[in-house]
Amino acid sequence: MNERRVGKPSPDRLKALLGSRFGAFSEQILVGPGPGLDAAVIDLKDGRVMAIAEDPIFPAPGLPLDIMGWFTVHIGASDVAVTGIAPQFMTYTLLLPSSSSEKDAEAIIGSISLAASELGICIAGGHTGWYDAVTVPIVGGVTVWGIADQSAWISPGGARDGDVLLMTKGPAIEAVALLTVLYQDRIGDRIARTSLQTALARVRQISVVEDARLAFAAAGVHAMHDATEGGVLGGVDEMAQAAGIPAHLNIDNIVVPQDIEEVAGALGFDPWCAISEGTLLASVPPENAAQVRKAWTEAGIESYELGYFDKTLSRSTVRRNGRTIPLRPPEVDPFWDLFFAPDNSGGSGA
């Protein structure tokens, strides 16, 4: 019997799977494939660099198709924005079941165009088609890229020793938003009504484009990463691996937003390990942390001081429930079992 696999593989599994299978070598690759590296960065050899990222997007049951279109743009754009480079162009492939209507296609295409326009992104091309092999509308891939001066970008692997680690919004943003949509009828009587409404509204927080733009403009940020599969703990582990510097987190100091805590408790998952597209992790020199957080506060974005990077540590650690333990990201994100439960169908890009 084959082992069940769902979601992205762990960094170790991914390394074993990919090995060095990256086609022809190019000296123009400044940032290539690797854990925690949201986008590739390519030297254009003319004083500029290009950041480029690729993601699949699946529909979430219960969410309108126009929200799927919004996700398509923001999830792809977020991976470019964490380099400090503004996303400028995109292509996407829209795959539809043969039973899907023109109206469904128009809803997705229109919302993608609107979201791209709002972010100043030009749709440069792509592919659209109806196929019997497809069972739900899927964006088989969205590719987003942007170009900037050679000196005007940062690597997701650029964390430095002594940097403070900041976090926006809280943990499990995507997990809580989408699972609340799916399970609202079943958990509505177990959580506060205000928490239910706040959690549902987090659907529009599944983006770090603005978080990253503000942090980079505030100056001094060394690295940024979007906490996707594996959640905040997985995202910090990826940043530490990419930088080659261990991190220490103290989540005992963090007051988790009430709606996130209640939804996670009602559904029985650890919010620190669950997919959190929309949560930006930023590695910042201590002297710049207040300035970055001030920029977020003025834009209405909550932020937290999560920990720090420390090269004297033998491995990454986390302070939790009064104990300091090794930081171990989950092998499988707890979101997926809930999302793909027998009475649910569909999926979400990350």
TAQUIJO-V305206 format. One record per residue. N is the residue number from 1. PHI is phi in whole degrees, -180 to 180 (NA if undefined). OMEGA is omega in radians with two decimals (none if undefined). D_LAST is the distance of its C-alpha to the last C-alpha in Angstrom with 2 decimals. Layout:
BEGIN
n = {N | N}
phi = {PHI | PHI}
omega = {OMEGA | OMEGA}
d_last = {D_LAST | D_LAST}
END
This chain:
BEGIN
n = {1 | 2 | 3 | 4 | 5 | 6 | 7 | 8 | 9 | 10 | 11 | 12 | 13 | 14 | 15 | 16 | 17 | 18 | 19 | 20 | 21 | 22 | 23 | 24 | 25 | 26 | 27 | 28 | 29 | 30 | 31 | 32 | 33 | 34 | 35 | 36 | 37 | 38 | 39 | 40 | 41 | 42 | 43 | 44 | 45 | 46 | 47 | 48 | 49 | 50 | 51 | 52 | 53 | 54 | 55 | 56 | 57 | 58 | 59 | 60 | 61 | 62 | 63 | 64 | 65 | 66 | 67 | 68 | 69 | 70 | 71 | 72 | 73 | 74 | 75 | 76 | 77 | 78 | 79 | 80 | 81 | 82 | 83 | 84 | 85 | 86 | 87 | 88 | 89 | 90 | 91 | 92 | 93 | 94 | 95 | 96 | 97 | 98 | 99 | 100 | 101 | 102 | 103 | 104 | 105 | 106 | 107 | 108 | 109 | 110 | 111 | 112 | 113 | 114 | 115 | 116 | 117 | 118 | 119 | 120 | 121 | 122 | 123 | 124 | 125 | 126 | 127 | 128 | 129 | 130 | 131 | 132 | 133 | 134 | 135 | 136 | 137 | 138 | 139 | 140 | 141 | 142 | 143 | 144 | 145 | 146 | 147 | 148 | 149 | 150 | 151 | 152 | 153 | 154 | 155 | 156 | 157 | 158 | 159 | 160 | 161 | 162 | 163 | 164 | 165 | 166 | 167 | 168 | 169 | 170 | 171 | 172 | 173 | 174 | 175 | 176 | 177 | 178 | 179 | 180 | 181 | 182 | 183 | 184 | 185 | 186 | 187 | 188 | 189 | 190 | 191 | 192 | 193 | 194 | 195 | 196 | 197 | 198 | 199 | 200 | 201 | 202 | 203 | 204 | 205 | 206 | 207 | 208 | 209 | 210 | 211 | 212 | 213 | 214 | 215 | 216 | 217 | 218 | 219 | 220 | 221 | 222 | 223 | 224 | 225 | 226 | 227 | 228 | 229 | 230 | 231 | 232 | 233 | 234 | 235 | 236 | 237 | 238 | 239 | 240 | 241 | 242 | 243 | 244 | 245 | 246 | 247 | 248 | 249 | 250 | 251 | 252 | 253 | 254 | 255 | 256 | 257 | 258 | 259 | 260 | 261 | 262 | 263 | 264 | 265 | 266 | 267 | 268 | 269 | 270 | 271 | 272 | 273 | 274 | 275 | 276 | 277 | 278 | 279 | 280 | 281 | 282 | 283 | 284 | 285 | 286 | 287 | 288 | 289 | 290 | 291 | 292 | 293 | 294 | 295 | 296 | 297 | 298 | 299 | 300 | 301 | 302 | 303 | 304 | 305 | 306 | 307 | 308 | 309 | 310 | 311 | 312 | 313 | 314 | 315 | 316 | 317 | 318 | 319 | 320 | 321 | 322 | 323 | 324 | 325 | 326 | 327 | 328 | 329 | 330 | 331 | 332 | 333 | 334 | 335 | 336 | 337 | 338 | 339 | 340 | 341 | 342 | 343 | 344 | 345 | 346 | 347 | 348 | 349 | 350}
phi = {NA | -72 | -67 | -73 | -126 | -146 | 79 | -70 | -72 | -63 | -53 | -66 | -65 | -65 | -61 | -66 | -72 | -85 | 57 | -115 | -83 | -122 | 70 | -73 | -74 | -140 | -73 | -80 | -78 | -89 | -131 | -109 | -67 | 170 | -57 | 80 | -99 | -64 | -135 | -81 | -125 | -120 | -79 | -84 | 64 | -136 | 89 | -127 | -128 | -123 | -101 | -141 | -140 | -136 | -149 | -93 | -133 | -113 | -76 | -103 | -56 | 94 | -97 | -62 | -64 | -68 | -69 | -59 | -64 | -63 | -56 | -52 | -75 | -70 | -68 | -67 | -66 | -60 | -67 | -82 | -60 | -69 | -85 | 86 | -95 | -70 | -66 | -123 | -136 | -154 | -130 | -151 | -115 | -103 | -111 | -122 | -62 | -63 | -86 | -70 | -88 | -60 | -62 | -62 | -62 | -64 | -63 | -69 | -63 | -65 | -72 | -62 | -63 | -64 | -63 | -63 | -61 | -63 | -95 | 74 | -102 | -91 | -85 | -92 | 166 | 153 | -154 | -135 | -166 | -107 | -142 | -66 | -74 | -97 | -104 | -139 | -60 | -136 | -92 | -59 | -177 | -117 | -113 | -124 | -147 | -151 | -126 | -147 | -63 | -53 | -95 | -110 | -157 | -133 | -93 | -59 | -98 | -94 | -58 | -121 | -56 | 89 | -62 | -85 | -103 | -107 | -136 | -99 | 70 | 128 | -83 | 61 | -59 | -68 | -58 | -66 | -61 | -75 | -70 | -67 | -59 | -69 | -111 | -59 | -70 | -93 | -111 | -58 | -92 | -111 | -132 | -63 | -61 | -64 | -66 | -62 | -67 | -65 | -64 | -63 | -71 | -70 | -54 | -84 | -100 | -81 | -166 | -118 | -59 | -71 | -55 | -69 | -60 | -66 | -65 | -67 | -68 | -71 | 78 | 92 | -73 | -94 | -159 | -138 | -150 | -90 | -78 | -97 | -63 | 87 | 64 | -65 | -63 | -65 | -66 | -67 | -59 | -65 | -61 | -64 | -64 | -65 | -86 | 73 | -132 | -64 | -121 | -122 | -112 | -127 | -83 | -64 | -84 | -97 | -90 | -68 | -50 | -58 | -65 | -67 | -62 | -70 | -66 | -62 | -66 | -66 | -99 | 74 | -130 | -84 | -66 | -77 | -111 | -100 | -46 | -139 | -50 | 112 | -95 | -93 | -105 | -131 | -98 | -133 | -57 | -52 | -71 | -105 | -61 | -64 | -66 | -66 | -66 | -64 | -62 | -66 | -59 | -64 | -95 | 80 | -104 | -67 | -146 | -143 | -91 | -97 | 170 | -160 | -100 | -146 | -71 | -79 | -74 | -79 | -161 | -70 | -135 | -141 | -93 | -149 | 54 | 80 | -127 | -98 | -131 | -60 | -79 | -125 | -68 | -70 | -67 | -130 | -63 | -64 | -59 | -66 | -63 | -73 | -71 | -101 | -60 | -52 | -97 | -118 | -151 | 115 | -172 | -137 | -76 | -152}
omega = {-3.12 | 3.07 | 3.12 | 3.12 | 3.12 | 3.14 | 3.14 | 3.08 | 3.05 | 3.12 | 3.14 | 3.12 | -3.12 | 3.11 | 3.14 | -3.11 | -3.05 | -3.08 | 3.09 | -3.06 | -3.10 | 3.08 | -3.10 | 3.10 | 3.01 | 3.10 | -3.14 | -3.14 | 3.11 | 3.03 | -3.13 | -3.11 | 3.09 | 3.12 | 3.08 | -3.11 | -2.99 | -3.08 | 2.97 | 3.05 | -3.03 | 3.07 | -3.11 | 3.05 | 3.08 | -3.11 | 3.13 | 3.04 | 3.07 | 3.00 | -3.08 | -3.09 | -3.09 | 3.12 | 2.94 | 3.10 | 3.10 | 3.14 | 3.03 | -3.13 | 3.11 | 3.11 | 3.11 | -3.12 | 3.12 | 3.06 | 3.05 | 3.10 | 3.11 | 3.08 | -3.08 | -3.09 | -3.02 | 3.13 | 3.07 | -3.11 | -3.14 | -3.11 | 3.06 | -3.07 | -3.12 | 3.04 | -3.05 | 3.14 | -3.14 | 3.04 | -3.02 | -3.08 | 3.07 | 2.90 | 3.06 | 3.09 | 3.12 | -3.14 | -3.05 | 3.00 | -3.13 | 3.14 | -3.12 | -3.10 | 3.02 | -3.14 | 3.10 | 3.14 | -3.13 | 3.13 | -3.14 | -3.09 | -3.14 | -3.12 | 3.06 | -3.13 | -3.13 | -3.14 | 3.11 | 3.12 | -3.12 | 3.14 | -3.13 | -3.11 | 3.08 | 3.05 | -2.98 | -3.12 | 3.13 | -3.09 | 3.07 | 3.12 | 3.10 | -3.04 | 3.11 | -3.13 | -3.10 | -3.08 | 3.07 | 3.08 | -3.11 | 2.88 | -3.03 | 3.03 | 2.97 | 3.11 | -3.13 | 3.09 | 3.10 | -3.07 | -3.14 | 3.07 | -3.10 | -3.08 | -2.97 | 3.09 | 3.05 | 3.11 | 3.02 | 3.10 | -3.00 | 3.13 | -3.11 | 3.11 | 3.13 | 3.11 | 2.98 | 3.11 | -3.14 | -3.12 | 3.05 | 2.96 | -3.06 | -3.12 | 2.97 | -3.10 | -3.12 | -3.13 | -3.11 | -3.12 | -3.05 | 3.14 | 3.08 | 3.05 | -3.08 | -2.95 | -3.02 | 3.14 | -3.09 | -3.12 | -3.07 | -3.13 | -3.13 | 3.10 | -3.14 | -3.12 | 3.12 | 3.11 | 3.12 | -3.12 | 3.11 | -3.14 | 3.12 | -3.11 | -3.13 | 3.05 | -3.12 | 3.07 | -3.07 | -3.13 | 3.02 | -3.11 | -3.12 | 3.11 | -3.09 | -3.14 | -3.12 | -3.13 | -3.12 | 3.14 | 3.13 | 3.03 | 3.05 | 3.13 | -3.13 | -3.12 | 3.05 | -3.10 | 3.09 | -3.06 | -3.10 | -3.07 | -3.03 | 3.03 | -3.09 | -3.14 | 3.09 | -3.13 | 3.12 | 3.10 | 3.12 | 3.11 | -3.13 | 3.10 | -3.11 | -3.12 | -3.05 | 3.14 | 3.12 | 3.09 | 3.00 | 3.11 | 3.00 | -3.11 | 3.00 | -3.13 | -3.05 | 3.01 | -3.12 | 3.11 | -2.99 | -3.10 | 3.13 | 3.14 | -3.09 | 3.14 | 3.11 | 3.12 | -3.13 | -3.10 | 3.02 | 3.07 | -3.13 | -3.08 | -3.12 | -3.13 | -3.03 | -3.06 | -3.01 | 2.96 | -3.06 | 3.05 | 3.09 | 2.99 | -3.08 | 3.09 | -2.93 | 3.01 | -3.09 | -3.09 | -3.13 | -3.02 | -3.11 | -3.14 | 3.12 | -3.13 | 3.10 | 3.11 | 3.10 | -3.12 | -3.13 | 3.10 | 3.12 | 3.14 | 3.10 | 3.09 | -3.06 | 2.96 | -2.95 | -3.08 | -3.09 | 3.06 | -3.02 | -3.08 | 3.11 | 3.10 | 3.10 | 3.09 | 3.13 | -3.09 | 3.09 | 3.05 | -3.05 | 3.14 | 3.07 | -3.12 | 3.02 | -3.05 | 3.06 | 3.08 | -3.14 | 3.08 | -3.12 | 3.04 | 3.09 | 3.12 | -3.12 | 3.11 | -2.96 | -3.14 | 3.09 | -3.09 | -3.13 | 3.06 | -3.03 | -3.11 | 3.04 | 3.04 | 3.10 | -3.12 | -3.10 | 3.07 | 3.09 | none}
d_last = {28.13 | 24.76 | 22.42 | 19.50 | 16.16 | 12.80 | 9.30 | 9.22 | 12.81 | 14.29 | 15.50 | 18.92 | 17.97 | 15.99 | 19.09 | 21.34 | 19.58 | 19.42 | 22.56 | 23.85 | 22.97 | 21.96 | 24.69 | 27.37 | 27.67 | 27.49 | 28.80 | 26.84 | 23.54 | 23.35 | 19.86 | 18.68 | 16.20 | 15.84 | 14.12 | 12.87 | 13.49 | 10.65 | 13.07 | 16.32 | 19.47 | 22.49 | 26.07 | 27.63 | 31.09 | 32.35 | 31.52 | 27.94 | 24.50 | 21.42 | 17.78 | 15.46 | 11.78 | 10.17 | 6.97 | 7.41 | 7.28 | 9.20 | 11.57 | 11.93 | 15.64 | 17.76 | 15.85 | 17.73 | 16.68 | 17.07 | 14.22 | 12.00 | 13.59 | 12.96 | 9.15 | 9.60 | 11.56 | 10.20 | 6.60 | 8.65 | 11.48 | 10.10 | 9.77 | 13.34 | 14.65 | 14.41 | 17.10 | 19.35 | 19.53 | 19.17 | 16.95 | 19.75 | 19.06 | 16.59 | 16.90 | 15.06 | 16.03 | 16.47 | 17.57 | 19.55 | 21.68 | 25.35 | 25.98 | 23.72 | 25.88 | 26.23 | 25.59 | 22.06 | 21.40 | 23.04 | 20.96 | 17.63 | 19.32 | 21.10 | 18.23 | 16.32 | 19.64 | 20.28 | 17.06 | 17.63 | 21.25 | 20.57 | 18.72 | 21.40 | 19.34 | 21.39 | 20.11 | 22.02 | 21.61 | 19.66 | 20.51 | 20.98 | 22.56 | 23.46 | 23.56 | 24.99 | 22.53 | 19.63 | 19.61 | 17.10 | 16.02 | 13.09 | 11.98 | 12.50 | 11.29 | 11.28 | 13.10 | 13.90 | 16.76 | 19.40 | 22.76 | 24.68 | 27.83 | 27.98 | 28.44 | 25.80 | 22.55 | 21.25 | 19.40 | 16.49 | 19.03 | 21.86 | 22.46 | 26.24 | 28.59 | 29.44 | 26.47 | 25.41 | 21.80 | 20.69 | 17.86 | 17.14 | 16.95 | 16.76 | 14.67 | 12.31 | 11.71 | 8.82 | 10.58 | 13.87 | 13.25 | 12.07 | 14.45 | 17.20 | 17.02 | 17.33 | 19.96 | 21.83 | 24.99 | 25.10 | 24.42 | 26.07 | 29.36 | 28.01 | 26.46 | 28.06 | 27.81 | 26.78 | 23.91 | 22.78 | 22.93 | 21.19 | 18.26 | 18.05 | 18.26 | 15.19 | 13.16 | 14.30 | 13.25 | 9.46 | 10.21 | 12.01 | 13.99 | 17.13 | 16.85 | 16.69 | 19.38 | 21.68 | 21.42 | 22.14 | 24.96 | 26.46 | 27.06 | 27.13 | 23.45 | 23.11 | 19.36 | 16.09 | 12.65 | 9.46 | 9.30 | 5.92 | 6.98 | 10.72 | 10.83 | 13.53 | 15.73 | 13.33 | 12.41 | 16.17 | 17.08 | 15.03 | 16.73 | 20.01 | 19.75 | 18.95 | 21.90 | 24.15 | 25.11 | 24.70 | 23.51 | 25.06 | 23.44 | 25.54 | 23.56 | 26.94 | 27.44 | 24.40 | 25.06 | 21.89 | 21.80 | 23.78 | 21.41 | 18.69 | 21.50 | 23.02 | 20.05 | 19.08 | 22.80 | 23.32 | 20.62 | 21.44 | 18.36 | 18.13 | 16.13 | 16.13 | 14.26 | 11.64 | 7.94 | 8.62 | 6.42 | 9.78 | 11.84 | 13.39 | 15.35 | 18.37 | 21.23 | 24.37 | 28.11 | 29.87 | 32.08 | 29.23 | 27.19 | 29.27 | 28.98 | 25.17 | 25.07 | 27.76 | 25.77 | 22.90 | 25.53 | 27.27 | 24.14 | 23.69 | 20.72 | 21.43 | 21.33 | 22.46 | 24.06 | 22.27 | 24.30 | 25.36 | 25.41 | 28.64 | 29.84 | 32.66 | 30.41 | 30.39 | 26.80 | 24.12 | 25.18 | 24.36 | 27.01 | 26.41 | 29.03 | 31.75 | 30.98 | 29.53 | 27.65 | 25.63 | 21.94 | 20.28 | 16.52 | 15.96 | 16.20 | 14.06 | 11.85 | 14.22 | 11.78 | 11.85 | 15.66 | 15.88 | 13.45 | 15.21 | 18.62 | 21.53 | 21.87 | 18.30 | 16.61 | 13.47 | 9.78 | 6.52 | 3.76 | 0.00}
END
